[in-house]
Amino acid sequence: MSEMSLLSDTPYIRMNEHESYSICMLSYNNGETLRQSIESLCPLSHYFCTEIIVVDNLSKDGSRAILRELVNEGKVTRLIEQRCSRGKGRQLALESSHGKFVLSHLDCDDIFNAEGIRDLITVYHRSYDGLVMMTKKPHSWEHSNITIAPREVLDSIGGWRDLNWIEDWDLWERADEVGKYAYHPYPDLSPPHRQMRVLTGERQSHLLSKVASRYGRYKDTYRIGKPPFLGESRVSRLQRVIAATARIVVSLERSKLTPVSNPRFRDASPSTGQKQAI
């Protein structure tokens, strides 16, 4: 098998230029939730002209076979199989999609409420049209967010960069830099999620897994010029050692990216003490 294989290269429907939405998803060993996750989004086609693009990071749990079944069933428009970071995967999905508007950070470990997403899209066009709008539950990990944006805006700010951590934060900051970012409070009355993943890399019980997770996060923060401990009141000695190691490796690898203009930017949501866009 080649490093990258592209399945179902032709969209199943010719999308209307003014009402087309690309749902861009990531998958990695999500076999337990994969079918439910994607099928929970299929009813959106009753309201909008949609396509579902999935980038699978070479899963090893049988997910790829399930995804190929979903392609054959017409539930996944396009499947890309490639080893990549989260940021690279999101960019691959963007480049392989055709919708005028892009819905991202809806990944295959969550199960969604199509009516809630429909309502969120309606709110987007009513109040945030033309912007990169993000919503997420307060005080939650970024994986619970949903981002809606016009394709042309994502292209204009460079899309997602090759980061495995905080790739979403990095995108929002660059959108904010050009005045195109907006935060919308999470719509609890019509939630877009039915079930969200609870376990994250930071909460894994094994010490080695936790160290690897922190190392990866710190490394990517240094790559974009963000302080790794911004806002944290208690930082352990182990965290500082991991961060120092990450900083040295970034310097040796010369893997820095163009620094973000405002390294103190979090997500511009009220829970962070920053301004709420529009």
Secondary structure as the mmCIF struct_conf table of DSSP 4:
data_model
#
loop_
_struct_conf.conf_type_id
_struct_conf.id
_struct_conf.beg_label_comp_id
_struct_conf.beg_label_asym_id
_struct_conf.beg_label_seq_id
_struct_conf.end_label_comp_id
_struct_conf.end_label_asym_id
_struct_conf.end_label_seq_id
BEND BEND1 GLU A 3 GLU A 3
STRN STRN1 SER A 5 LEU A 7
BEND BEND2 SER A 8 SER A 8
BEND BEND3 THR A 10 THR A 10
BEND BEND4 TYR A 12 ILE A 13
HELX_LH_PP_P HELX_LH_PP_P1 ARG A 14 ASN A 16
TURN_TY1_P TURN_TY1_P1 GLU A 17 HIS A 18
BEND BEND5 GLU A 19 GLU A 19
STRN STRN2 SER A 20 SER A 27
BEND BEND6 TYR A 28 ASN A 29
TURN_TY1_P TURN_TY1_P2 GLY A 31 THR A 33
HELX_RH_AL_P HELX_RH_AL_P1 LEU A 34 LEU A 41
HELX_RH_3T_P HELX_RH_3T_P1 CYS A 42 HIS A 46
TURN_TY1_P TURN_TY1_P3 TYR A 47 TYR A 47
BEND BEND7 PHE A 48 PHE A 48
STRN STRN3 CYS A 49 ASP A 56
BEND BEND8 LYS A 60 GLY A 62
HELX_RH_AL_P HELX_RH_AL_P2 SER A 63 ASN A 72
TURN_TY1_P TURN_TY1_P4 GLU A 73 GLY A 74
BEND BEND9 LYS A 75 LYS A 75
BEND BEND10 THR A 77 THR A 77
STRN STRN4 ARG A 78 GLU A 81
HELX_RH_AL_P HELX_RH_AL_P3 ARG A 86 GLU A 95
TURN_TY1_P TURN_TY1_P5 SER A 96 SER A 96
BEND BEND11 LYS A 100 LYS A 100
STRN STRN5 PHE A 101 SER A 104
BEND BEND12 HIS A 105 HIS A 105
TURN_TY1_P TURN_TY1_P6 CYS A 108 ASP A 109
BEND BEND13 ASP A 110 ASP A 110
STRN STRN6 ILE A 111 PHE A 112
HELX_RH_AL_P HELX_RH_AL_P4 ALA A 114 VAL A 123
HELX_RH_PI_P HELX_RH_PI_P1 TYR A 124 TYR A 128
TURN_TY1_P TURN_TY1_P7 ASP A 129 GLY A 130
BEND BEND14 LEU A 131 LEU A 131
STRN STRN7 VAL A 132 THR A 135
TURN_TY1_P TURN_TY1_P8 PRO A 138 HIS A 139
BEND BEND15 SER A 140 SER A 140
HELX_RH_3T_P HELX_RH_3T_P2 GLU A 142 SER A 144
STRN STRN8 ILE A 146 PRO A 150
HELX_RH_AL_P HELX_RH_AL_P5 ARG A 151 SER A 156
TURN_TY1_P TURN_TY1_P9 ILE A 157 GLY A 158
BEND BEND16 ASP A 162 ASP A 162
BEND BEND17 ASN A 164 ILE A 166
HELX_RH_AL_P HELX_RH_AL_P6 GLU A 167 GLU A 177
TURN_TY1_P TURN_TY1_P10 VAL A 178 GLY A 179
STRN STRN9 TYR A 181 TYR A 183
TURN_TY1_P TURN_TY1_P11 ASP A 188 LEU A 189
BEND BEND18 SER A 190 SER A 190
BEND BEND19 PRO A 192 PRO A 192
STRN STRN10 HIS A 193 GLN A 195
HELX_RH_3T_P HELX_RH_3T_P3 GLY A 201 ARG A 203
BEND BEND20 SER A 205 HIS A 206
HELX_RH_AL_P HELX_RH_AL_P7 LEU A 207 ARG A 223
TURN_TY1_P TURN_TY1_P12 ILE A 224 GLY A 225
TURN_TY1_P TURN_TY1_P13 PRO A 228 GLY A 231
BEND BEND21 SER A 233 SER A 233
HELX_RH_AL_P HELX_RH_AL_P8 ARG A 237 GLU A 253
TURN_TY1_P TURN_TY1_P14 ARG A 254 ARG A 254
HELX_LH_PP_P HELX_LH_PP_P2 LYS A 256 VAL A 260
BEND BEND22 SER A 261 SER A 261
TURN_TY1_P TURN_TY1_P15 PRO A 263 ARG A 264
HELX_RH_3T_P HELX_RH_3T_P4 PRO A 270 THR A 272
TURN_TY1_P TURN_TY1_P16 GLY A 273 GLY A 273
BEND BEND23 GLN A 274 GLN A 274
HELX_LH_PP_P HELX_LH_PP_P3 LYS A 275 ALA A 277
#
